[in-house]
Amino acid sequence: MLIGFTRADTGTDLDCLDCHDSGQWLPLSEKPRFDHVRDTDFPLLGTHADLQCRQCHPGDSTEDFHRFIGKGIECVSCHQDIHQNYWGDLCEDCHSPMNWQPAQAFERHNQTLFPLAAAHHIIECYLCHTSNISIPSIDCQDCHQSDFLPELASHTNVGEMSDCSTCHAPTRWNQILAINHGVFFPIRSGNHRGEWNSCSDCHFDSNSFQSFSCLGSGCHSLSKMNSEHCEGGGCQRCDGLTYERNSANSDDCLFCHPQGNESKCGD
């Protein structure tokens, strides 16, 4: 009659009733005295909790199986290392017992100083992490130097190490929505939200987005602006600037309404 076994890993004795109920071997006790989380160096968390004992503790005989010789507690003992040891044995940096899928790596990456958004989300890890012991730079230019075009008029006075995110987002360089326009003038909020269809509504020169017009493309007619800013022989003033009847320009508009709010000078 079997009264117990000795664990091979610790040499400690296990009584049958530590895992089984009296009178039957299977199923195992719903409340075993043996606790894998408490009594071993490998707590069964996440999907590991659903494993059958024999998946980790193989044995050709009852006695051999009950010695509970494990495959090892390293991830590679059970999981194929598709990275071929490029990242070393710290699988938990990107994976967890809850999820072995790559999505877990992206979630953890978003806790760093460089969250993987938009186009960066589909890049292979190895394109940025060229060494498993180095952390790549988070400066845009270190990866996108060839994308910087100093000859563009919109890049006038823009240095090679300027913050690209001022105008671009990690979608693609030439996408309209990639421009962080709110830094310069809010067009996706406030009075100008939904009042334009394309960049050319305000930017008449496609080679220079520093050039813009508030009075073109049917946005604000000069005659209407004259009637709103001038009454009789006098015109409104704003921080030393007097509205010029019939000769106001877009720079004047921006000077007095930097947030596009018509309620007051300087918003």
SEFI-725579 format. One record per residue (C-alpha): residue number from 1; z, x, y; residue in three letters. Coordinates in pm, whole numbers. Example, Ala and Ser with C-alpha at 12.3 -4.5 7.8 and 13.67 -1.06 7.14 Angstrom:
2
+-----+--------+--------+--------+-----+
!   n !     c3 !     c1 !     c2 ! res !
+-----+--------+--------+--------+-----+
!   1 !    780 !   1230 !   -450 ! Ala !
!   2 !    714 !   1367 !   -106 ! Ser !
+-----+--------+--------+--------+-----+
END
This chain:
267
+-----+--------+--------+--------+-----+
!   n !     c3 !     c1 !     c2 ! res !
+-----+--------+--------+--------+-----+
!   1 !      0 !      0 !      0 ! Met !
!   2 !    -97 !    136 !    336 ! Leu !
!   3 !    195 !    168 !    573 ! Ile !
!   4 !     37 !    366 !    855 ! Gly !
!   5 !   -183 !    651 !    964 ! Phe !
!   6 !   -160 !    967 !   1171 ! Thr !
!   7 !   -382 !   1001 !   1477 ! Arg !
!   8 !   -591 !   1317 !   1458 ! Ala !
!   9 !   -593 !   1373 !   1833 ! Asp !
!  10 !   -217 !   1365 !   1891 ! Thr !
!  11 !    -66 !   1392 !   1546 ! Gly !
!  12 !    144 !   1082 !   1614 ! Thr !
!  13 !    199 !    815 !   1351 ! Asp !
!  14 !     61 !    465 !   1380 ! Leu !
!  15 !    206 !    173 !   1196 ! Asp !
!  16 !    -39 !    -89 !   1068 ! Cys !
!  17 !    138 !   -354 !   1275 ! Leu !
!  18 !     58 !   -158 !   1589 ! Asp !
!  19 !   -291 !   -310 !   1570 ! Cys !
!  20 !   -287 !   -574 !   1293 ! His !
!  21 !    -98 !   -897 !   1236 ! Asp !
!  22 !    112 !   -937 !    924 ! Ser !
!  23 !    -79 !  -1105 !    645 ! Gly !
!  24 !   -434 !  -1027 !    762 ! Gln !
!  25 !   -632 !   -721 !    860 ! Trp !
!  26 !   -889 !   -898 !   1074 ! Leu !
!  27 !   -913 !  -1003 !   1343 ! Pro !
!  28 !   -692 !   -751 !   1513 ! Leu !
!  29 !   -376 !   -874 !   1678 ! Ser !
!  30 !   -430 !  -1045 !   2012 ! Glu !
!  31 !   -127 !   -859 !   2143 ! Lys !
!  32 !   -121 !   -523 !   1964 ! Pro !
!  33 !    166 !   -285 !   2025 ! Arg !
!  34 !    -89 !     -6 !   2064 ! Phe !
!  35 !   -234 !      0 !   2416 ! Asp !
!  36 !   -547 !    211 !   2455 ! His !
!  37 !   -500 !    224 !   2833 ! Val !
!  38 !   -137 !    330 !   2813 ! Arg !
!  39 !   -135 !    538 !   2496 ! Asp !
!  40 !   -455 !    745 !   2527 ! Thr !
!  41 !   -633 !    969 !   2774 ! Asp !
!  42 !   -928 !    731 !   2781 ! Phe !
!  43 !   -842 !    389 !   2927 ! Pro !
!  44 !  -1090 !    120 !   2824 ! Leu !
!  45 !  -1214 !    -12 !   3158 ! Leu !
!  46 !  -1518 !   -217 !   3250 ! Gly !
!  47 !  -1780 !   -240 !   2977 ! Thr !
!  48 !  -1580 !      3 !   2760 ! His !
!  49 !  -1328 !   -275 !   2702 ! Ala !
!  50 !  -1591 !   -470 !   2505 ! Asp !
!  51 !  -1663 !   -190 !   2257 ! Leu !
!  52 !  -1577 !   -209 !   1890 ! Gln !
!  53 !  -1343 !     61 !   1761 ! Cys !
!  54 !  -1603 !    205 !   1523 ! Arg !
!  55 !  -1849 !    266 !   1805 ! Gln !
!  56 !  -1630 !    550 !   1929 ! Cys !
!  57 !  -1424 !    623 !   1617 ! His !
!  58 !  -1664 !    656 !   1324 ! Pro !
!  59 !  -1541 !    722 !    971 ! Gly !
!  60 !  -1688 !    711 !    620 ! Asp !
!  61 !  -1368 !    584 !    465 ! Ser !
!  62 !  -1072 !    369 !    565 ! Thr !
!  63 !   -847 !    671 !    582 ! Glu !
!  64 !  -1101 !    872 !    781 ! Asp !
!  65 !  -1163 !    589 !   1026 ! Phe !
!  66 !   -792 !    534 !   1086 ! His !
!  67 !   -744 !    893 !   1192 ! Arg !
!  68 !   -928 !    779 !   1506 ! Phe !
!  69 !  -1127 !   1095 !   1558 ! Ile !
!  70 !  -1319 !   1018 !   1875 ! Gly !
!  71 !  -1661 !   1130 !   1987 ! Lys !
!  72 !  -1502 !   1285 !   2295 ! Gly !
!  73 !  -1401 !   1155 !   2633 ! Ile !
!  74 !  -1689 !   1317 !   2824 ! Glu !
!  75 !  -1962 !   1073 !   2926 ! Cys !
!  76 !  -2229 !   1277 !   2752 ! Val !
!  77 !  -2046 !   1227 !   2422 ! Ser !
!  78 !  -2193 !    877 !   2413 ! Cys !
!  79 !  -2446 !    859 !   2697 ! His !
!  80 !  -2768 !   1058 !   2710 ! Gln !
!  81 !  -2777 !   1282 !   3014 ! Asp !
!  82 !  -3120 !   1202 !   3153 ! Ile !
!  83 !  -3049 !   1446 !   3438 ! His !
!  84 !  -3036 !   1735 !   3189 ! Gln !
!  85 !  -2709 !   1864 !   3335 ! Asn !
!  86 !  -2864 !   1899 !   3683 ! Tyr !
!  87 !  -2565 !   1719 !   3832 ! Trp !
!  88 !  -2310 !   1874 !   3600 ! Gly !
!  89 !  -2059 !   1662 !   3411 ! Asp !
!  90 !  -1918 !   1459 !   3703 ! Leu !
!  91 !  -2098 !   1138 !   3608 ! Cys !
!  92 !  -1836 !    934 !   3791 ! Glu !
!  93 !  -1976 !   1056 !   4124 ! Asp !
!  94 !  -2263 !    810 !   4078 ! Cys !
!  95 !  -2162 !    592 !   3783 ! His !
!  96 !  -1860 !    397 !   3672 ! Ser !
!  97 !  -1748 !    214 !   3356 ! Pro !
!  98 !  -1841 !   -105 !   3537 ! Met !
!  99 !  -2206 !    -14 !   3581 ! Asn !
! 100 !  -2410 !    273 !   3443 ! Trp !
! 101 !  -2723 !    165 !   3629 ! Gln !
! 102 !  -2870 !    363 !   3925 ! Pro !
! 103 !  -2770 !     82 !   4162 ! Ala !
! 104 !  -2414 !    210 !   4136 ! Gln !
! 105 !  -2526 !    545 !   4277 ! Ala !
! 106 !  -2681 !    376 !   4581 ! Phe !
! 107 !  -2366 !    175 !   4646 ! Glu !
! 108 !  -2158 !    491 !   4644 ! Arg !
! 109 !  -2411 !    670 !   4863 ! His !
! 110 !  -2361 !    400 !   5127 ! Asn !
! 111 !  -2003 !    521 !   5162 ! Gln !
! 112 !  -2128 !    857 !   5289 ! Thr !
! 113 !  -2246 !    958 !   5637 ! Leu !
! 114 !  -2603 !    883 !   5527 ! Phe !
! 115 !  -2636 !    530 !   5384 ! Pro !
! 116 !  -2961 !    475 !   5198 ! Leu !
! 117 !  -3139 !    205 !   5397 ! Ala !
! 118 !  -3497 !     78 !   5386 ! Ala !
! 119 !  -3745 !    349 !   5281 ! Ala !
! 120 !  -3467 !    594 !   5198 ! His !
! 121 !  -3350 !    358 !   4923 ! His !
! 122 !  -3655 !    425 !   4704 ! Ile !
! 123 !  -3657 !    804 !   4731 ! Ile !
! 124 !  -3571 !   1002 !   4420 ! Glu !
! 125 !  -3239 !   1183 !   4450 ! Cys !
! 126 !  -3400 !   1520 !   4376 ! Tyr !
! 127 !  -3625 !   1503 !   4684 ! Leu !
! 128 !  -3321 !   1541 !   4910 ! Cys !
! 129 !  -3069 !   1701 !   4678 ! His !
! 130 !  -3270 !   2008 !   4589 ! Thr !
! 131 !  -2959 !   2172 !   4446 ! Ser !
! 132 !  -2671 !   2012 !   4264 ! Asn !
! 133 !  -2424 !   2217 !   4467 ! Ile !
! 134 !  -2568 !   2162 !   4815 ! Ser !
! 135 !  -2550 !   1868 !   5053 ! Ile !
! 136 !  -2875 !   1816 !   5246 ! Pro !
! 137 !  -2882 !   1782 !   5622 ! Ser !
! 138 !  -2873 !   1433 !   5771 ! Ile !
! 139 !  -3087 !   1536 !   6071 ! Asp !
! 140 !  -3419 !   1351 !   6061 ! Cys !
! 141 !  -3620 !   1656 !   6161 ! Gln !
! 142 !  -3512 !   1860 !   5862 ! Asp !
! 143 !  -3715 !   1626 !   5640 ! Cys !
! 144 !  -3960 !   1478 !   5890 ! His !
! 145 !  -4064 !   1772 !   6105 ! Gln !
! 146 !  -4430 !   1706 !   6021 ! Ser !
! 147 !  -4394 !   1346 !   6139 ! Asp !
! 148 !  -4286 !   1446 !   6488 ! Phe !
! 149 !  -4590 !   1438 !   6719 ! Leu !
! 150 !  -4502 !   1607 !   7050 ! Pro !
! 151 !  -4849 !   1530 !   7188 ! Glu !
! 152 !  -4771 !   1159 !   7212 ! Leu !
! 153 !  -4700 !   1041 !   7563 ! Ala !
! 154 !  -4404 !    844 !   7433 ! Ser !
! 155 !  -4251 !   1175 !   7320 ! His !
! 156 !  -4258 !   1326 !   7667 ! Thr !
! 157 !  -3930 !   1508 !   7730 ! Asn !
! 158 !  -3827 !   1443 !   7369 ! Val !
! 159 !  -3703 !   1762 !   7208 ! Gly !
! 160 !  -3753 !   1853 !   6845 ! Glu !
! 161 !  -3385 !   1795 !   6771 ! Met !
! 162 !  -3351 !   1467 !   6956 ! Ser !
! 163 !  -3201 !   1169 !   6775 ! Asp !
! 164 !  -3499 !    993 !   6617 ! Cys !
! 165 !  -3291 !    683 !   6552 ! Ser !
! 166 !  -3300 !    610 !   6925 ! Thr !
! 167 !  -3649 !    469 !   6871 ! Cys !
! 168 !  -3700 !    466 !   6495 ! His !
! 169 !  -3528 !    318 !   6194 ! Ala !
! 170 !  -3567 !    422 !   5826 ! Pro !
! 171 !  -3858 !    188 !   5755 ! Thr !
! 172 !  -4167 !    377 !   5864 ! Arg !
! 173 !  -4243 !    571 !   6178 ! Trp !
! 174 !  -4520 !    349 !   6315 ! Asn !
! 175 !  -4365 !     11 !   6244 ! Gln !
! 176 !  -4289 !   -201 !   6550 ! Ile !
! 177 !  -3958 !   -323 !   6412 ! Leu !
! 178 !  -3850 !     37 !   6365 ! Ala !
! 179 !  -3809 !     79 !   6742 ! Ile !
! 180 !  -3452 !     41 !   6863 ! Asn !
! 181 !  -3576 !   -124 !   7180 ! His !
! 182 !  -3232 !   -246 !   7285 ! Gly !
! 183 !  -3143 !    107 !   7391 ! Val !
! 184 !  -3398 !     77 !   7670 ! Phe !
! 185 !  -3435 !   -297 !   7732 ! Phe !
! 186 !  -3326 !   -593 !   7517 ! Pro !
! 187 !  -3624 !   -784 !   7381 ! Ile !
! 188 !  -3467 !   -924 !   7063 ! Arg !
! 189 !  -3174 !  -1083 !   7241 ! Ser !
! 190 !  -3105 !  -1250 !   7572 ! Gly !
! 191 !  -3375 !  -1408 !   7788 ! Asn !
! 192 !  -3662 !  -1212 !   7634 ! His !
! 193 !  -3594 !  -1306 !   7275 ! Arg !
! 194 !  -3898 !  -1483 !   7130 ! Gly !
! 195 !  -4091 !  -1449 !   7456 ! Glu !
! 196 !  -4334 !  -1184 !   7332 ! Trp !
! 197 !  -4570 !  -1142 !   7039 ! Asn !
! 198 !  -4668 !   -775 !   7040 ! Ser !
! 199 !  -4592 !   -450 !   7219 ! Cys !
! 200 !  -4912 !   -487 !   7422 ! Ser !
! 201 !  -4767 !   -792 !   7599 ! Asp !
! 202 !  -4567 !   -548 !   7811 ! Cys !
! 203 !  -4702 !   -204 !   7723 ! His !
! 204 !  -5059 !   -192 !   7851 ! Phe !
! 205 !  -5109 !    175 !   7758 ! Asp !
! 206 !  -5085 !    230 !   7382 ! Ser !
! 207 !  -5061 !    606 !   7441 ! Asn !
! 208 !  -4755 !    577 !   7661 ! Ser !
! 209 !  -4481 !    329 !   7579 ! Phe !
! 210 !  -4296 !    453 !   7884 ! Gln !
! 211 !  -4545 !    253 !   8085 ! Ser !
! 212 !  -4473 !   -120 !   8099 ! Phe !
! 213 !  -4549 !   -425 !   8306 ! Ser !
! 214 !  -4321 !   -716 !   8385 ! Cys !
! 215 !  -4590 !   -884 !   8593 ! Leu !
! 216 !  -4877 !   -881 !   8347 ! Gly !
! 217 !  -4990 !  -1081 !   8043 ! Ser !
! 218 !  -4866 !  -1401 !   8197 ! Gly !
! 219 !  -4499 !  -1301 !   8176 ! Cys !
! 220 !  -4387 !  -1309 !   8539 ! His !
! 221 !  -4639 !  -1395 !   8807 ! Ser !
! 222 !  -4613 !  -1207 !   9135 ! Leu !
! 223 !  -4637 !  -1527 !   9338 ! Ser !
! 224 !  -4346 !  -1683 !   9153 ! Lys !
! 225 !  -4137 !  -1368 !   9188 ! Met !
! 226 !  -4210 !  -1365 !   9562 ! Asn !
! 227 !  -4090 !  -1720 !   9600 ! Ser !
! 228 !  -3773 !  -1650 !   9400 ! Glu !
! 229 !  -3681 !  -1326 !   9578 ! His !
! 230 !  -3785 !  -1399 !   9934 ! Cys !
! 231 !  -3706 !  -1682 !  10169 ! Glu !
! 232 !  -3859 !  -1700 !  10509 ! Gly !
! 233 !  -3886 !  -1353 !  10650 ! Gly !
! 234 !  -3613 !  -1197 !  10440 ! Gly !
! 235 !  -3610 !  -1069 !  10081 ! Cys !
! 236 !  -3322 !   -997 !   9845 ! Gln !
! 237 !  -3156 !   -657 !   9830 ! Arg !
! 238 !  -3002 !   -482 !   9530 ! Cys !
! 239 !  -2803 !   -159 !   9554 ! Asp !
! 240 !  -3010 !    -40 !   9849 ! Gly !
! 241 !  -3344 !   -160 !   9713 ! Leu !
! 242 !  -3522 !   -438 !   9903 ! Thr !
! 243 !  -3767 !   -657 !   9717 ! Tyr !
! 244 !  -4116 !   -576 !   9841 ! Glu !
! 245 !  -4311 !   -894 !   9900 ! Arg !
! 246 !  -4657 !   -877 !   9738 ! Asn !
! 247 !  -4604 !   -515 !   9628 ! Ser !
! 248 !  -4310 !   -526 !   9388 ! Ala !
! 249 !  -4362 !   -323 !   9072 ! Asn !
! 250 !  -4215 !   -327 !   8724 ! Ser !
! 251 !  -3984 !    -33 !   8789 ! Asp !
! 252 !  -3828 !   -238 !   9069 ! Asp !
! 253 !  -3778 !   -525 !   8825 ! Cys !
! 254 !  -3600 !   -297 !   8578 ! Leu !
! 255 !  -3387 !   -143 !   8853 ! Phe !
! 256 !  -3240 !   -479 !   8947 ! Cys !
! 257 !  -3248 !   -643 !   8603 ! His !
! 258 !  -3185 !   -370 !   8342 ! Pro !
! 259 !  -3075 !   -629 !   8085 ! Gln !
! 260 !  -3346 !   -883 !   8167 ! Gly !
! 261 !  -3089 !  -1129 !   8300 ! Asn !
! 262 !  -3213 !  -1317 !   8604 ! Glu !
! 263 !  -2871 !  -1434 !   8717 ! Ser !
! 264 !  -2780 !  -1140 !   8937 ! Lys !
! 265 !  -2873 !   -793 !   9051 ! Cys !
! 266 !  -2761 !   -533 !   8798 ! Gly !
! 267 !  -2675 !   -804 !   8543 ! Asp !
+-----+--------+--------+--------+-----+
END
